[in-house]
């Protein structure tokens, strides 16, 4: 079968007359998943791997070619695949460009996949290359550390294999009331910022639950009242009424076993994020072996600063959108109304403002419309969906977490405080005040229908309430099948869809819903889990249109979605925005993604989406330059009077993510959309604080 890449390299060599440029263009095609088809058949990634790494053009490449970023990324793909070996090529690269080989191994993630046959390739050339031999020893240290942690995790899991997912949720909730809430809530009862809770523990619990879903029988994913009663009797009641019975002893052993499992999961996760991912994706450090121990040497402090700076920037942006919502609320009619019952008015008003905050961010930054769709394809009112989650958070914060903290302050014992919370709920309100709650789906719909009251539905809409529940629900039977069968697809994090469906029972975790960042939950629900929704393309179009409007308001002439002539630039693609002012032209490529939580995610975004955006801009800027050089319609639409010379042209990648801001890709500057919008609004300073006119307490404002 004809190899795609050898003739492609020849074509590029003819067009560009440079071995370096032709090699990079061919590597770029490989990284971008080309060819997609061979005839009418889809080409698999394994077939592309075999074709590329069996290519003959590698024999012609000078050693310096392998030092380029694109060739290193291609080489990293070699170490990430398992179908084809080319040890001779590795040996040549190890001789000519050892740093390229080292970086490729790092970026490939081989540090956590050392069973791969590509590790064997690496070992084969180690004898003749001291630098490769040392890297192999570093990988050996990682392998041992990783294996020890996996063994410890598997041992910890063995004690809890018989528990159901609901059993584990009880233990997770007990752990949260004992360990997370007392520390996370002092002195402020809630913060919606990036570090609002012990995220390390949250992510570990999420991983534990995914493990349980992969191993649990299907019958355990449909809850009945008898199942709930059994679980509570076995895992919660013995804590509240301790005794020396066998059941009580087993319950306490299970709590200890859960603590050990959580500790093992956290240890593994921390090893991956702080050690393995740092080794793979942090270019500012290197791991140096000292015997059987690895030590970190900081090589470039400047290279390490952006990740921590991004965290601070994310928190500031969160505050920015809150204050924008606060100003909008202060000028609205509802600011003078009582929202809900008088005793709940301030909490409800704060929930309303928070929902406005997220709606502003979703509409202005992510292009989301007033309605969105559930996985089932039903239409949901965006603001009502956001408000419903904020009201759930407010309810759990006040009636569960707040009451628990009061009891904890009085008793200084978390079990006593939890018991008082439970007894108080049953005694005063006949409500469930257990560490986790559940209800029949129909009952839940009835309970939140009042939150859907509007001018069109003054009594509320049960249909809309049902759709809102679906929007925030993770169906654990479907998720279990997906995990069990290793199906492709993204797994919901607990906070992204915090209503857990067990058949007709819906389960919620007050400690999570009351404290989570609902803004990030909404963004990732739509842009991460829902990236393939039918309206996603329309949302990107709205982003482009609204950015164009903002630029026009500042005196720019704007051309949206310009198509270069196919006869001269057939492969350039649609140009999202072209704008001009004061004799300078900007060509803008817009990207819309989600909020990332790890250096690995940020690195993948930079080396895929942003890398491709830079390549797209190369073609598009060239097309704009040529069109302006010819004069005509484009120049006229941009208000340019050309007098023999083409004006300066700048290409920008404008992305909804904040990672890698102000870095360059293919020579083009990357900016976050929020930064650009704030600059165009002249919002470099926070908007005025509007809490005094509408009566919110300063304490409430500080808990944004």
N, C-alpha and C positions, 0 to 999 in steps of 0.2 A: 504494500500500500504506500502511496506517495507521501513522503514527509512534507508537511506544510511549511515548516520553518526554514529549510534550506533555500527553496525558491523565493520565499518571502525576504530572506536576508539578501539574496541577489538583487531583488527589485529595489530594496532600500539602498543598497550599495550603489546601484545605478543612479538613483534619484538624489542621493546625498553625498556620494563620492567620498565617504569617510567610513573606515571600518568601525570606529567608535560609535558614530551616529547610527550606522546600520545595525550594529549589535544591540544598542539600546532600544531602537525601534522594534526589533524582533523580540527582545526580552519583554518590552512593554505589551506587545501583542499576546505573549504567553501569559503574563500576569493579569491581563484583562479578559482572559478566557477565550481567546481566539485560537482556532476557528470554532464557531458555534455549531456549524453543520458541516457534514461531509456528504455532499449530495442532498438527499432528503433525510439523512440520519443525523441525530444529535450526537455530537462528539462529547465523550465523557472527560472529566478532569484527568482520570487515569490515562486515557489515550493521549491527551495533550502532554502529560508528563513524559510518557514513553517517547513521543515524537520529538519533543524539545531536547531531552537529555541524550537522545541518540543522534542528534544533528551533527553534521560534519563541519559546519562553519566554525565551530569552536576552535578547530585546529588552526584557523587563520588569525585568531585574535591575539593582539599583543598583550602582554601581562598587565599593562596599566588600565586596560579596559575593565578588568574585574574590580578595580577600586571605585567605580562609579556606584551611586546609590541604587540605580535600577538593576545593575548586574548583581549587586549584593542581595537585593530583594528576590531576584530570580533564583539565586543560589540558595537562599533561605527556603524557597519552595522545594528545592531538591531535597533538603534534609527533612522536610515535612511530609514527603511522599514515600511510598514503600514499593512501588512497582518496578523501578528501573535503577540500575547502578552504573556509575561511570567513575570508577576509582582512579583511572589514569588522569582524567581531567582534574579531579581533586588534588592529586599529587602535584600536578603542574601549577595549580593555583596556590597550593601550600608553599611551593618554592618561590613563585613570582610575587604573590600578594597575600601573605599570611594574615594580615589584618582583615582583609576582605573575607577570608574563610572563617576567621574567628567571629566576625560580626554576623555572618550568615548563620552560623551555628547558634548564636545567641538568639537572633530574631526568629529562628525556625521553631522555637519551643522544644527543641530536642532535650533540653534539660529535664523535662517531665515525661519524655517518651523514649527512654533509653532502651526499651525493648525493640525499637525500630531497627531494621537491617541497616539503616544509614549510619547508626552508631558503629556497626561492624566495619563499614567502609572507612570511617574515621580512624578506627583502631588500626586498620591495615596500613595506613600511611604514617602512623605515629612514630615508628622506629626511625624513619629517615628525616623527621622534622621535629626538633626539640620543642618548638612552640606548640605544635599539635599535640605532642605527648603530654605537655603540661596541662593543656586544656582538657585532655582526656582524664587526667587525674582530678581536675576540678569537677568535671562531670561525675566522676566516681563518688566524690564526697556528696554531691547533691543527690545522686541516686541512693546512696545509703540512708541519708537523712529522710528522703521522700519515702523510701520503703519502710523505714521504722515508723513513720507517722501513719502510713496506710495500714500497717499491721496493728498499731495501737487503735486506730479507728475501727477496724474490723472486729477487734476483740471487744471494744466498747459496744458495738452494735449487737454482738451476739447475745448480750444480756437482755436486749429489748426486742428481739425478733418476733416474739409472740404478741406484742402490743399492737393495737389498731392505730390508724392515723388519729382518731379522736382521742384515744388514750394519750398519745404523744402530745396532742394539743393541750390537754390538761396539764401535763408536766411542763410544757413550755410556758404556759400561763402562770403556773405556780412559780417557776423560776423568775419570770418577769416581775411578779409582785414582790418576790423576796429580794432580788438583786438589781433589777433595772430601775423600777420606779423610785425607790428611796434615794438613789443617787442622781438620777436624771431630773428629778423634779425639785431639787433643792438648789437655790432658794426660789426659783421661778417655777410655777406649775406647768408651764408649757413653753416650748420654743419651736417654731416651725422652720428654723434654719437648717442648714445642711447637717449640723451635728446635734439634732434635737433628741437623739436617743443613742443607746449603745448599738450602733449599726453593725459592729463586728458580731455581736451576739445575734442580732436579727438575721444577718446573712447566714450564720451557722445554723440557726433554727430552720431557715428556709431550706438549706441543703439537707438537713436531717429529715425533714418532711418529704422532700423529693425522693430520698432513699426509701423511706417507708412506703410511699406511693408505688414505687417500682416493685416492691415485694409483697404488698398487701393483697389479699384475695378480693375479688370484686364485691363480695357480700359485705365487706367492711366499709365500702364507700357509699352505702345506702343506709343512713341512720334511721332507726326507729326508737321510740321512747324507751323501749326495754333496753336497747343497746346503750342509750345515754345513761339510764339509771344504773346499769351494771358498771359502766366506766366510772361514774361519780362515786359509786359505792366502793369500788376497789381502789381508786387512786386519789380521791379527794377526801372522802369521809374519814378515813383513818388519820389524816393529818389534823382535822378539826376535833376529832374525838379519839385521841391516842389511847391505845390499850396494848396489852401484851398478847393479844390473839394472833394466830398465824396470819390472818389477813392483814392486820396492821403491820406486822413485821415485813411481810412481802411488799406492802405499799411503800414503806420507808426504804426498803432495798431498791425498789424501782426508782424512787426519787434520787437516791444516791447514784444509781446506774445512769439515769438521765443526765445528772450533773457530770459524770465521767465522760459520757458520750459527747455532751456539749463541749467539754474541755478539749477532747480529742479532735472534734470537728474544727473548733477555733484554732487549735494548734496547726492543723493541716492547712486551713485557709490562710493563716498568717504566714506560714512557710511559703505558700504559693505566692501571695501578694507582696510580701516584704522581702523575700529572698529570691525565689525562682523568677518572678516577674521583674524584679529589680535587675537581676542578672541579664534577663532577656531584653528589656526595653528601656532601661535607664542608662543613657549614654554618658551621664556625668560621673559614673562610678565604675570600679572594676573589682572583681573578687580575686583576692590573692591567697594562695594556699600556704598555710603554715603547718606542715605535717598533715594531720587529718582534720584540721580546722581551717575554715575559710574566714578571711577578714576582709572588710570593705575598705577600699581606699577611694576617697573622693578626688576625682580627677578634674572635673569642671563644675564648680559650684553654680555657675551661671546656668548650665544646662539642667540643673535640678530644680531651679527656682520656679519655672512656669507651672508645674503641677500643683504646688502649694498655693501659688498665686491664683490659679484658676479656682481653687476652693474658696478663697476669700472673695474673689470676684463673684462667684455664684451666690454667696450669702448676701453680698451688697445688692446684686440685681434682684434678689428675692425681696429685700427691703424696698427697693425702688418701686417695684410693681405694687407693693402694699400701699405705699404712700400715694401712688397714682390713683389707686382704687379709693383711698381715703378721700382724696380731693373730689373724685367723681361722686362718691356717696354724699359728701357734704353739700354738693350742689343739686342733689336729687330730691324729689318730693318725699321719698320714703324716709329720709333722714329725720323728718318731723313726726313720723308715725311710731306707734308701739308695735314691735314685731313679736308676735306670739303672746304668751302670758306675761304680765308685768314683771314677775319674779325672774323670768328668763330673758327679759328684753335685751340686756347688755350682751349676754352671751350670744343671743340670736343675731344681734346687730353686728357683732364682730365676725360671726360666721358668714353673714351676708357680705361684709366687706372683703373677707378672704375669698369668697366665691367670685366677687367682682375682680379681685386681683388676678386670679387664675384665668378668668375669661379674657381680661385685657391682654395678658401675656399670650394666651392661645390664639386670639384673633389677630393681634398686631404683629406677633413674631412668627407664629406657626400657620397663619392663614386659615384657621379653623372657622367654619361657618356657625351660624346660630343653632344648627342642628347637626348631630353626628349619628353614626349608625353603630348598632351593636354587632356582635359576631353573627347574629341571626339575620342581620339586614334590616332591623327595625330602626325607625328614626327616633332620636332622643333629643329633647331640648337641652342644649349644652349648659345653660346657666342653671336650670333646675337640677341637672345631674351633679354639677359642681356644688350647688347649695346643699343638696341632700347629703353628700359626703361630709361637708363642713358641719352640718347640723348633727350628723352621727358623731363626728369627732367632739363637738361641743357637749353632746349628751354624755358620752363616755367620760369625757374629761371632768365634767361637773359631778355627775351622779355616781361614777365609779372611782375614778382616780382621785378626784378632789376629796371625796368622803373617806377613801382609804388612807390618804395622807393625813387627814385630821385624826383618824383613829390611831395611825402610826405615831403621830406626835404625842398623843395622850398615853399610849401603852408602851411605846418603844419596843414592841415585839410584833413582828410582821404577821405571825399566825393569829395572834389575838386581834390585830387590826383587820385581817381578812375575815375572821369569824364575825366581828361586829358589823362589817360591811354586808355580809351575807344575811345575817339575822335582821339587820336594819332594813334591808330591802324587802324581805318577806313580811316583816312586822308592820312596816309603815305604808308601803306602796304596793305590796303584793307583787313586786317585780323581781325578776332574776337579777341578783347582784353577785353572781358567781364569777370566777376569774375568766370565764368565757361564756358567751351567750349563744342561744340557738332559738330558732322559731320555724314554724311551718311557713313555706313561701307565701301562701295566701294570707296568713296572719301578718307577715312582714309587709306585704303590699298594702293591706288595710292600715297598718300603723303609720306608713310614710305617705299615704295619699294626701294628707293635709299639707305636706311640704310641696305639693305640686299646684297649690292654689294660684290662679292667675286671673286676669280679666276675662279670659276665654273660658276658664273652668273654675268658677268661684267656689265650688265645693271640692275642688281637687279632681284629679284624673287617675283612677285605678290603673288604666292602661299605661299611662305615662309612668306611674310608680313602678309597674312591673318592668318596663323597659329600662328605667334607671337602675333597678336592682340587677338586671341582666348586664348592663354596662359595667358595673363594678364587681361582677361575680366571676369567680374562677371555678369552673365545673371540675371537681376533683376526680370524678369517674373518667372524664375525657383526658384530663391531664395524666392520670395514672396509666391509661392505655398508651398515651404518647411516650411517656418515660419508659414503660415496660418494654415497648416494642422498638425503642431507640429511634422513634420517628423524628424526621427533621422538623425544626420549628423552634421558636423561642418559648421558654418556660416563664410564666408569670411569677414575678416576685410577690411575696405576701402583701406588700404595701401597694403594689400597682393595681391589684384587684382584690381588695381586702374582705370581700364577702365570699365565704367558702361553701360551695354547694355539695351536699351529700344527699343525692336523690332529691327528695322534697324538703329536706331540712337545710336551712341556711345558718352557718356558724360564723360568729364574729369574735374577734379578740379585742376587748376594750383597751388593753394596755398598748396595743399597736395602733388601732384606729384613732384613739384619743391623742396620740403623740406624733403620728407620722406627718411627713411633709406632703400635704395633699396636692400642692402645685406640681411637684415632681411626679406624683402618682398619676395625675391627669395627663401630663405631657407624655410620659412613657407608655401609658395605656393607649394613647392615640398614635404616637410617633414610633414607638418600639414594637409593641405587640400588634398594633393596628396599622403598621406601615403599608400593608397591602390592601387597605380599604379602598373601595371604589372612588371615594372622594379625595384620596391623598393627592392625586395629580391636580385636582381643582384647587386644593389648598396651596400647593406650590405656585400655581398661577396667581392666586390672590396675594401671596407674599410678594411676588414680582410687581403686581399692580400697585399694591399699597406702598412699596418702596419707591416705585416710580412717582406716585403722588406726593410722597414726602420730599423727594428730590425736586419736583416741580415747584413745591411750595417755597423752596430755597433758591429759586431762580434758575434751575437747570432746565434745559430742553431735553426731553426724554423720548427715546424710541424703544418700545416694548416688542420683544419676540420677533426680531428682525431675522429674515432668512437670507443668507448670502446666496448669490446666484449659483445655481448648481453647475453651470458650465465652467465656472472658474474655481469654485470651492465646494464641490459636491459633498465632501465629507466633513465640512466645518461644523454643521449642525446649527440649530436655532440659537441665536444670541439672546440671552434673557433680557438684559437691559443695556442700552447705550445711552449715555447722558453727556451733556456738554455744557460748560459754562466758562466764561472768561478765557476762551480760546484753548481750553483743555478738554480732552475727551476721556471718558471712563467707560470701559467695557466690563460688565459685571456678570459673573456666573453665580447663580443662587443655588444653595444646597440646604435641604431641611432634614434634620435627623433628630436625635433624642439626647437625654441627659445621661452621661456616662459616669461609671463609678470606679473604674480601674485604669491604671496606666496601660494595661494591655488593650483595653477597649479604645483608649485614646490613640495608641500607636497604630492599631488596625485602621482606625478612621483616617489617620494621616497618610498611611501607606496605600490606602485603597481609594476612598472617596476624594480626599483632598489631592492626592497625586493625580488622579484622573481629571479632576477639575482643572489643575494646572495645565495638563496636556490639552484639554478642550480649549482653554483660553489661548494657548499658543496658536491654534488653528483659527479661532474666532477673531483675535486681535489682528492677525495677518489679513483676514478677510475684510475687516473694517478698514484697516489701513489702505488696502488696495481700492476699496469702494470709495473712500474719501479722496484718494489720489486721482480718481477718475472724475470727481465732482458729481453733480447730479442730485438725485432725489434724497439720498441719505444725508448729504451735507446740508441740503435745504431744510430737512426735518429737524436737524440739530441746530439750526440757526447759525451755521458756519459760513462765513464769507472767505473762501479760499483764494489766496492771492499767490499761487505758485508753490507754496509749501504746505505740507500736511501738518496739522497741529499736534502737539504732544499727546500720546495715547497711553493710558495706564490700564492694566487689567487687574481686577480685584475678584477674589473669591469671597463671597459673602455667605456665611453659614450660620444656621441657628445654633450650632454648638459653639462653645467658647474655647475649646481646646485648640492649641497651636495658633492662637491669635498673634498677628504681626510677624509670623514666619512666612517664608516664601516657598512656593511650589512651582517649579519650572520658571522661576523668576518672578512670579506674581504674588502680590501681598494677599494674605488671608485675614479677613476681619469678621468679627461676630456681628450678626445682624442687629442684635440689641445695642451694641456699642454705636453702630452707625445710626440707628433710629434715635437714640438719645442725643447724639451729636446734632442730627438734623432738627430735633425739637429744641435744641439749645438747653438740654437737661443735664449738663455736666455736673450741676449741683442738684441735690435731692430737692424735690418739690417741697413747698412749705408744709409744716406739720399742721394738719387740720383737725386734730383731736379735740381742741377746746370748744370750737363752735358747735360740734355735734354731741358733746357730753360724754365721750368715752374717757375712761380713766387713763392716766398715764401708764399705770401698771398693765392695762389691757393692750395699749399701744406697744409697750416694750415686749409683749409676748407675740409679736407678729410672726 
